[in-house]
Structures are given as structure tokens and as C-alpha cells.
Amino acid sequence: MDPLIDSLLLALKPLVFGPPVTHVYNPLVYARRGYERYLERFGRPPREVLLVGMNPGPWGMAQTGVPFGDVALVRDWMGIREAVGQPERVHARRPVLGFDCRRGEGSGRRLWGWARDRFGTPERFFERFFVVNYCPLMFIEAQGGNRTPDRLPRAERDPLLSVCDRALRDMVLRLRPTHVVGVGRFAAQRCALALEGLDVVAGRIPHPSPASPQANRDWAGQAERAFRDMGVALT
């Protein structure tokens, strides 16, 4: 049992979310075994670079428990395949099938595919890097659409951000990275705010979502240039 997970779950428990959100998935609960396996295998300190995403996607972490966790890459490249339960309430348009899910996660395919192509083995990538999500919750609207944390009403958003800020600081204190890199603008902004006063270099790479026109123009090249500008070597 990981104490950082337990602490985060305890802090999230009192939070309540209302319309337009109708369902909230927490993979740290129903897919905890996959996330803990990921931490055990690849999240041992220290790590030079911590990459921080926003929150789970429906076909990634929501299925596997691993951030950006496209099923095929988590299973076949990372070698992780754990039992996955169910959220307390399941939206019909956002089923949780775990490692039986046949849909790919576009952002995860791009991010983890880059890690595989650039570093070869997961051991070589995770020797220096680790990836987490800033917020562990996925928010679903009545028609099945995702609502990102930044679009929650302020009365719901501010308490959530406070919890996630503390959890991010705890992870940084554990892993002791020299660089903390937001994957996308929102994550980068939260990293800069949450980690103020800590001795880390904060930066940003573009979000790899296929829905982003920018990401569809050589995302890997853009990310690698951003890493180099931050002083992160990729050899």
C-alpha cells in the first residue's frame, strides 16, 4: 500500500461535484493495482524529470490506472497487466473494460510511443523520467463528454486544485526531480504554482492529444526541442 495514494484518496473523499458533471471516475480506487504496479516498477526515486499530465482520459488511465495509459503500450511495452474493477457509477458511454478495452488512447500512444521509440526499453526511459497526472479524477457530463478540471465551477475547482497541488508537491519531494514538466498549458501552470519555492526547473511540452492541431505537426520534434531548451538531454 502506497501512503501517497492513501493520503490523496483521503483528501479527495469530501469533495462533491455537481452538474454538468454527472459521473466521476477515480482510477486510483478501481484500478489501483495497475497504478501501484506502475509506481513499484518505475517510480523509485530519484528521477531527473517528472512529466505531469492533466487528468485521466477515458481510454487511458481510466482503463489501466497508468497515466496516459494506452492499453497496448502499458501491457506490451511496460509489461503491466493488472485486474481492474469498476467505478461506483458507470456512464453507459464511458465503460471501463480494463485491459480488455480495444480502443486506443491517442495521447498515450503518442507520448509512450515516443518514449519507446526514443529510449527503446521502459527501463531506460524510467531510469530518468516518470509520468504522473496532476488530478486523478475523470469528470463526465450527462451525454458522455469529458469536463476537464479547469472547467469546473470555481466552488468545486478550488478545493480540488488545493488537494492536487499538495499531492504534486508530495510526489516531487519523493522523487526529487531536477525538472518538472507540464504536459500541456494547464498542467504547466499548476506545476509552477504548486511547486513555488522548491528547487526545481519548471517547464512545458505540448500536449500530445490528436485533437490539437499543434500536436499533429511533429509532436515528438516539438517536445524534444522543448526538453533541450530546458536543459534535458535525451541521449
C-alpha positions as CSV (number, residue, x, y, z in Angstrom):
1,M,0.0,0.0,0.0
2,D,1.4,3.4,-1.0
3,P,1.0,6.1,1.6
4,L,0.8,8.9,-1.0
5,I,-2.1,7.2,-2.7
6,D,-3.9,6.8,0.7
7,S,-3.3,10.4,1.6
8,L,-4.6,11.7,-1.7
9,L,-7.7,9.5,-1.6
10,L,-8.5,10.7,1.9
11,A,-8.2,14.3,0.8
12,L,-10.4,13.8,-2.2
13,K,-13.1,11.9,-0.3
14,P,-15.1,15.0,1.0
15,L,-15.2,16.7,-2.4
16,V,-18.5,16.9,-4.2
17,F,-19.1,17.6,-7.9
18,G,-22.4,18.6,-9.4
19,P,-23.9,19.4,-12.8
20,P,-22.9,19.5,-15.6
21,V,-20.8,16.6,-14.2
22,T,-22.9,13.5,-13.6
23,H,-20.2,10.9,-13.1
24,V,-16.7,11.0,-11.5
25,Y,-14.2,8.1,-12.1
26,N,-11.3,7.6,-9.8
27,P,-8.9,5.1,-11.2
28,L,-6.8,5.3,-8.0
29,V,-9.6,3.3,-6.4
30,Y,-10.9,0.8,-9.0
31,A,-7.6,0.5,-11.0
32,R,-5.3,0.9,-8.0
33,R,-3.4,-2.3,-8.7
34,G,-2.3,-1.1,-12.0
35,Y,-1.2,2.2,-10.7
36,E,0.7,0.7,-7.7
37,R,2.4,-1.7,-10.1
38,Y,3.5,1.2,-12.2
39,L,4.8,3.0,-9.1
40,E,6.6,-0.1,-7.8
41,R,8.3,-0.9,-11.1
42,F,9.2,2.5,-12.4
43,G,8.6,5.2,-9.7
44,R,11.6,4.7,-7.4
45,P,13.5,7.8,-6.5
46,P,15.4,9.7,-7.6
47,R,14.1,10.7,-11.1
48,E,15.6,13.5,-13.1
49,V,12.4,14.6,-15.0
50,L,8.8,14.4,-13.8
51,L,6.2,14.8,-16.5
52,V,2.8,15.9,-15.3
53,G,-0.4,15.4,-17.3
54,M,-3.8,17.0,-16.5
55,N,-6.2,14.1,-15.6
56,P,-7.2,10.7,-16.8
57,G,-8.6,10.1,-20.3
58,P,-11.5,7.6,-20.9
59,W,-9.4,5.1,-22.9
60,G,-6.1,5.6,-21.0
61,M,-5.7,5.9,-17.2
62,A,-9.4,5.3,-16.8
63,Q,-8.8,1.8,-18.2
64,T,-5.4,0.8,-16.9
65,G,-4.6,3.0,-13.9
66,V,-1.5,4.3,-15.6
67,P,-1.2,8.0,-16.7
68,F,-1.7,8.3,-20.5
69,G,-2.1,4.5,-20.2
70,D,-3.0,3.2,-23.7
71,V,-3.8,-0.4,-23.1
72,A,-1.4,-1.9,-25.7
73,L,1.6,0.2,-24.6
74,V,1.0,-0.4,-20.9
75,R,0.6,-4.1,-21.4
76,D,3.1,-4.8,-24.2
77,W,5.9,-2.2,-23.6
78,M,5.7,-1.6,-19.8
79,G,4.7,-5.2,-19.1
80,I,1.9,-4.2,-16.7
81,R,-1.5,-6.0,-16.7
82,E,-3.5,-6.0,-13.5
83,A,-7.1,-6.6,-12.6
84,V,-9.3,-3.5,-12.9
85,G,-12.6,-3.1,-11.1
86,Q,-15.4,-0.6,-11.7
87,P,-16.2,3.0,-10.7
88,E,-19.0,3.4,-8.2
89,R,-21.3,4.7,-11.1
90,V,-20.5,3.9,-14.7
91,H,-21.7,6.1,-17.6
92,A,-23.0,3.9,-20.4
93,R,-20.9,5.8,-23.0
94,R,-17.7,5.5,-20.9
95,P,-17.4,1.8,-20.0
96,V,-14.4,0.6,-18.1
97,L,-13.2,-2.6,-19.6
98,G,-9.7,-2.5,-18.2
99,F,-7.1,-4.4,-20.2
100,D,-9.8,-5.8,-22.4
101,C,-10.5,-2.4,-23.8
102,R,-9.9,-2.4,-27.6
103,R,-9.9,1.4,-28.0
104,G,-6.5,3.2,-28.2
105,E,-5.7,6.3,-26.2
106,G,-4.4,8.8,-28.7
107,S,-2.4,11.0,-26.3
108,G,-0.9,7.9,-24.7
109,R,0.0,6.3,-28.0
110,R,1.9,9.5,-28.9
111,L,3.6,10.1,-25.5
112,W,4.5,6.5,-24.7
113,G,5.2,5.7,-28.3
114,W,7.8,8.5,-28.3
115,A,9.3,7.1,-25.1
116,R,9.6,3.7,-26.7
117,D,11.0,4.9,-30.0
118,R,13.5,7.3,-28.3
119,F,14.7,5.1,-25.4
120,G,13.9,1.6,-26.5
121,T,13.2,-0.2,-23.2
122,P,10.9,1.1,-20.4
123,E,13.9,0.6,-18.0
124,R,16.0,3.0,-20.0
125,F,13.2,5.7,-20.1
126,F,12.2,5.3,-16.5
127,E,15.8,5.4,-15.3
128,R,15.5,9.2,-15.7
129,F,11.8,10.0,-16.3
130,F,8.5,9.4,-14.6
131,V,4.9,10.4,-15.6
132,V,2.0,11.3,-13.3
133,N,-1.3,13.1,-13.6
134,Y,-1.9,16.3,-11.7
135,C,-5.5,15.3,-11.0
136,P,-6.5,11.6,-10.7
137,L,-10.2,12.2,-11.4
138,M,-12.1,12.0,-14.7
139,F,-15.3,14.1,-14.9
140,I,-18.1,13.0,-17.3
141,E,-21.1,15.0,-18.4
142,A,-24.6,13.7,-19.0
143,Q,-24.0,13.0,-22.7
144,G,-20.7,11.3,-22.0
145,G,-18.4,14.3,-22.8
146,N,-15.3,14.9,-20.7
147,R,-15.1,18.0,-18.5
148,T,-11.6,18.9,-17.6
149,P,-10.7,20.2,-14.1
150,D,-10.1,23.8,-15.3
151,R,-13.7,24.0,-16.5
152,L,-15.3,23.0,-13.1
153,P,-17.3,25.7,-11.2
154,R,-14.9,27.7,-9.0
155,A,-16.5,26.4,-5.8
156,E,-15.7,22.8,-6.9
157,R,-12.4,23.6,-8.7
158,D,-10.6,25.5,-6.0
159,P,-10.8,22.8,-3.3
160,L,-9.8,20.2,-5.9
161,L,-6.7,22.2,-7.0
162,S,-5.6,22.6,-3.4
163,V,-5.7,18.8,-2.9
164,C,-3.9,18.2,-6.2
165,D,-1.3,20.8,-5.5
166,R,-0.4,19.1,-2.2
167,A,-0.3,15.7,-3.9
168,L,2.1,17.0,-6.6
169,R,4.4,18.5,-4.0
170,D,4.5,15.2,-2.1
171,M,5.4,13.4,-5.3
172,V,8.1,15.9,-6.1
173,L,9.5,15.6,-2.6
174,R,9.6,11.8,-3.0
175,L,11.1,11.6,-6.5
176,R,13.5,14.6,-6.1
177,P,13.5,15.6,-9.8
178,T,15.5,18.5,-11.1
179,H,12.9,19.2,-13.8
180,V,9.1,19.2,-13.6
181,V,7.5,19.4,-17.0
182,G,3.8,20.1,-17.6
183,V,2.3,18.2,-20.5
184,G,0.2,21.0,-21.9
185,R,-0.5,24.5,-20.7
186,F,-2.8,23.8,-17.7
187,A,-0.5,21.2,-16.2
188,A,2.5,23.5,-16.6
189,Q,0.6,26.4,-14.9
190,R,-0.4,24.2,-12.0
191,C,3.2,22.9,-11.6
192,A,4.6,26.4,-11.5
193,L,2.1,27.4,-8.8
194,A,2.2,24.2,-6.7
195,L,5.9,23.9,-6.6
196,E,6.8,27.6,-5.9
197,G,9.8,27.7,-3.5
198,L,11.0,24.2,-4.4
199,D,14.4,23.8,-6.1
200,V,13.2,22.5,-9.5
201,V,13.1,23.8,-13.1
202,A,9.5,24.0,-14.3
203,G,8.8,23.7,-18.0
204,R,6.2,22.6,-20.5
205,I,5.9,20.4,-23.6
206,P,2.9,20.4,-25.9
207,H,0.0,18.1,-25.0
208,P,0.1,15.1,-27.4
209,S,-3.7,15.0,-28.0
210,P,-4.6,14.2,-31.6
211,A,-7.4,16.8,-31.1
212,S,-4.7,19.5,-31.0
213,P,-3.7,20.8,-34.4
214,Q,-0.3,21.8,-33.0
215,A,0.3,18.3,-31.7
216,N,-0.4,16.8,-35.1
217,R,2.6,18.8,-36.6
218,D,5.6,16.7,-35.4
219,W,4.7,16.5,-31.7
220,A,7.8,14.5,-30.9
221,G,10.0,17.1,-32.5
222,Q,8.4,19.9,-30.6
223,A,8.6,18.0,-27.4
224,E,12.3,17.2,-27.9
225,R,13.1,20.8,-28.7
226,A,11.3,21.9,-25.5
227,F,13.3,19.4,-23.5
228,R,16.6,20.6,-24.9
229,D,15.6,24.3,-24.2
230,M,15.1,23.2,-20.6
231,G,18.5,21.6,-20.4
232,V,17.2,18.0,-20.5
233,A,19.5,15.8,-22.6
234,L,17.8,12.9,-24.5
235,T,20.8,10.8,-25.2
